Amino acid sequence: MKKSPHEQIVDVLKMESSAIERVMELVDEESCCDLAKLYGELVKSNSQIIFCGVGKSGLIGQKLASTFTSLGLRSIFLHPTEALHGDLGRLNQDDAIVFISKSGNTSEILKLLPFISIPSLRRIALVGNVQSEIAQQCDIVFDCSVESEACINGLAPTTSSTVALAMGDAMAVLFENCVGLSKEGFAKNHPGGLLGKSLLMKVENLLQGKSECPCLEPDSTLKDAILEMTNKPIGACAILDGDTLEGIIVEGDIRRSIVKNDKALGMSLSEVMTKNPICVSSDTLALDALSLMESNGRQIYVLPVVDNNEFKGFIRMHDLLKEGFSNR
């Protein structure tokens, strides 16, 4: 009886998750310890880890090379055929290499093995047959065997490629643990993503500098502030005594003052400004600045930036949201 689409999807997920659970039981402690030691040597010598495979195994290798690179360990993918035609020059004997092969006897890899200068101590095998020729030439071997593929014909790499990917991911997380990689360390390799920005980008990277901001003295009038804020539409005006921030005026302050007093335009800013406003320093994380703007049950759209009592400019919520930041 033909399975429903739902049954087919669920069955594949069950098969692949069961295959991973099965392989968990086959992982030996000695291989894990040897791999951890190898990571230390690679970091010390600033060497790289290379992934090698063909077909779907090659695609898994490309993904894993990308993962390790993102974690700070230099990594490349090496196609065995291309290696025999010049790409062997990308290898060094201090590197490590990972061979990915379901059968453990991939012909393209077997042809390459005699020319690999990397010693067996630095060779790792992710194979479906630990007695295979590839496995025999590697000192670190992880059993990635599967009982069957999830493919209805038992042919297309499905379960086997999932297991190889999961094993490679486990290797990558072990590397993170070995080197004590922090969120900040991870973010250094991801500056364009929101994670990287959240951990690295500071107010100084986004603030509107003093020269771009409306700035007046305390004895200036509200009318002066309107003109200055029209010329420089930041959303706030800094009230300064020299370089020292005495207070700020925002657009809402102007509206409220005019509603309350028909002679408000002639009032000095010292009478209507907000004294001791909430401020941030230029080295505050941008995400922390956004959190401050959205705290206490109300939104602040502009914050003054002050370093050592010197006004540096304004940081606007608009600029933070434009950069992709959000607390939600």
N, C-alpha and C positions, 0 to 999 in steps of 0.2 A: 504494500500500500504506500502510495506516494505521501511524503510528509508535507505538512503545511509549511508555508514560508516561516512562520514563527517557530515551529518545531525544528526546522532545518538550522536556523540561526542559533537557537539555544543549544542544539546538539553540538554544533561546531565549537561554541564557547565552552561547553562542558568538556569536550575532548581536549581542547588546548589547555584549559586550566588543570585538568587531570594529568596531562603530560608534564606540565611544570611541577606539579606536586610530586610526581614520580621521580623526576630528575633531582629534586631537592634531596631525596634519600640517597642519591648516588654521589653527592658531592663529598669528597674526602678532605679532612682537615689539613693534611700535609700539603696538598696542592694549594689550598687557600693561603697557608703560611708562606709557602714558596713564592706565591704571587705577590703577597704583601712585601716580602723582602725585595723582590725584583722592582717593585714600584720605588722603593727607597733608593735603589741603585740608579734607576732612570732619572729620578729627580736630582740626585747628587751629580750625575754626569751631564745633566741637561740633554738627555737623549730622548728619542721618540718611540712610540709604540705604533706598529704597522699592522693593518688588518688586510688579510689576503683571502680571496674567495672568488668563485665563479657563479654566474647566474643569480638566483635568489640569495644564495649565501654571500655573493659579492655585494648585493644591495644592503644586506644586513651589516656587512663590514663597513660600507660607506657611512651608514648611520652611526655605528659605534665609533668610528674615527672622528666623526663630527662631535659626538658626545664627549669623548675624552678631551678633544681640543677645547671645548667649552668649559671644561673643568680645570684647564690650565696645564694639561700634559700634552705636549706636541704629538700629533697623530696624523697619519695619512692612510689612504687606501691604496693598495698595490694590486693591480690586476696581473695575474701570473704570466699571461701571454705578453703583455706590454713590458713586464719586467725582463723577459728574455730578449727584448728588442731595445734595450737602453735604460729602462726605468730602474734597473738594479743599482744604478748610480745614486739613487735616492736613499739607499740603505747604508748603515754603518754598523760595524760589529758590536758596538756598544748599545745598539737599539734592541728592542724586543719585537717579536713578530707573532701575530695570532693567525692561525690557519683555521678557516671555517669550512667544514665539509661534512655533509650528511653521511656519505659512505666512508669517508676517511681515506679514499683512494682516488680522489679527483685527479684525472690524468694531467691536467694543466699544472697543478701544484706539484705532482710527482716529478714532472720534467724540470721544474724550477729548483727543487730541493738541493740538488748537487751543487748549485751555484750560489746558495745562500751562505754568506759569511758569518751570519749571526749564530753563535754556538747554541747547542741544544738546551743549555741552562736558561736561555732567554727566548726559547720557543714555546708557544702555548697552542694547544689544539682544542678546538671546540668541535667534536666529532661524534657521529652516531655509532662509531665502532672503535672502542678503545684498543682493540688489537690490530687495527689497520696500520698500513705503512706510514701514513702521516703521523699518527699517534706515536708510533715507535721512535720517531725522530724528534720528538718533543719531550722535554722533562716535566712540563706542567700540562696535564691532560684533564679536561672536563668532559664527562660523559653526557652527551646531548642526544642520546638515542631516544627514539619514540617507537611505540608499538604499531602505530599506523598513522597515516595522514588523514586529515579531516576531509580532504577531497573525496567526493563520492566514488571516484575511480581509484582512490588510493595512490595517485600519481603526483599531482601538483604539490610542491612544497608549501605546506600550510602549518600543520602541527610542528614539523621539524624546524621551520624558519622562526616560528614563535618561540620555541625553546631556545634556539641559538641567540635570538634577540634578548630574551629574558636573562640568559646566562651572561651575555655581554653587559647588560645593564647592571647586573649584580657585581660584575668586575669593576665597573665604573664607580659604583657607590662605595665599594671597598677602597678604591683609590681616594675618594673624597675623605673617607674616615682615616686613612693612613696619613694623609697630609694635613688633616684638620681644616679642611676648606670651610671657610665661613661664608655667610650670605654676602658679605661685602666683597670677599674674594671672588665669588661666583659672579657678582654684578660687574666686576671690572671687565669681564669678557662679554658682557651683555649691555653695554651702555645705551644702545638704541631701544631696548625694551623697557616696559614699565617697571619691571623689577630693578633693572640697573638704575633707572632714573630715581626710583624711590630710595635707593640706598646710597646713591652717589651725588645726584644733582642738588645743588645748594641754592639758597636765595640769591647769592651773588651772580648766579648764572642766568637769572630771569628778571632781576630787579630793573626798574626804570631809574637810571642814574640821576643824580642831583641836577645836572644841567638840563635834563628833560622834564623836570618836575616844577610845578608852581611853588615858589618860595617867597615869602614876604616877612617883614618885621612885625612885632606885636602892635606897633602904633599905626600900621597900615589899616585902611578901612575895609569894610565888607565889600564896598564897590570895587576897591582895588583887587580884592580876592576874586570877584566874579570875572573881571577882565583878565587876570592872570590865569585863571582856570579855563577860560575860553581859549586863550592862546595855547595853553598846554593842557589838553583834556585828559588828565590822568585820573581824575575822580576825587582828588584831595589836594589840599595846599598845606605845605609845611610852614609853620610859623617859627622863625629862627632868630636867635640872638647870636650873631656871628655864625658859627657852624653848629651851635647847640640847639637842639629841638626843644622849643617851649610848649608847643602844642600843634594841633592840626585842625583844619576846617574841611569838612566834606560837604558834598552837595546838599545833603539833607539838613545840615546845620544852617545853610543859607536860606533854604525854603522856610524852615521853622522860625528863623529870626525875622524874616520879612512878614510872615503871617502875624507874629506877636507885636511887631513894632513897625509902624509906617515910616519911621525915620531910621530904620536899621541900616540902610546903605551907608550912613555916615558914622556908624559905630566902629570903634577900634576892634581889631581882631582879638586883642587881649580880653575883651568882654565876652566874646562868643565862641572862642576856640575851646576845644577839648584839651584840657591840661593832662599831662602824664598819660598819654595814650598807650595802648598796648603796642609794643614794638618787638621786632626780631632783629637778630644780628645777621650779617651777610653770610656767615658760615652755618646758619641754621639750615637743616635739610628742608628742601622745598615741600616735601610731604608733611613735615611737622608744621610748617607755616600754614598749610591748608587746614590741618587739624585745628590749629589755633583760631583760624578764621571762622570755623564752623562749630566752635565750642560754646558752652554757656547758653545754648538754646537760641542763638541768633547768629546771623551771618555778618561778617565784616568783609567788605569787598576790597579794601585797601589797607595795607599795614605799612607804617614807616619802618625803615631799616636804619638802625643806629649801631655804630661801632665806637666804643670808648667815648660815648657822649657826642659823637660827631654824626650828623645826619648824612646818610649815603644815598637815599632815594626811597622809592616806594615799591612794594611787591603787590601785584594785583591778583585777585582771584581769577580774573579773565585769563591772565598769562599762565597760571597754573593749570586751569582746565584745558586751555589750548594745547598744553604740552602733554595732556593725557592723564593728569593726576585726578584721582577721585578717592574719597573715603567710603564710597558706597559700593 
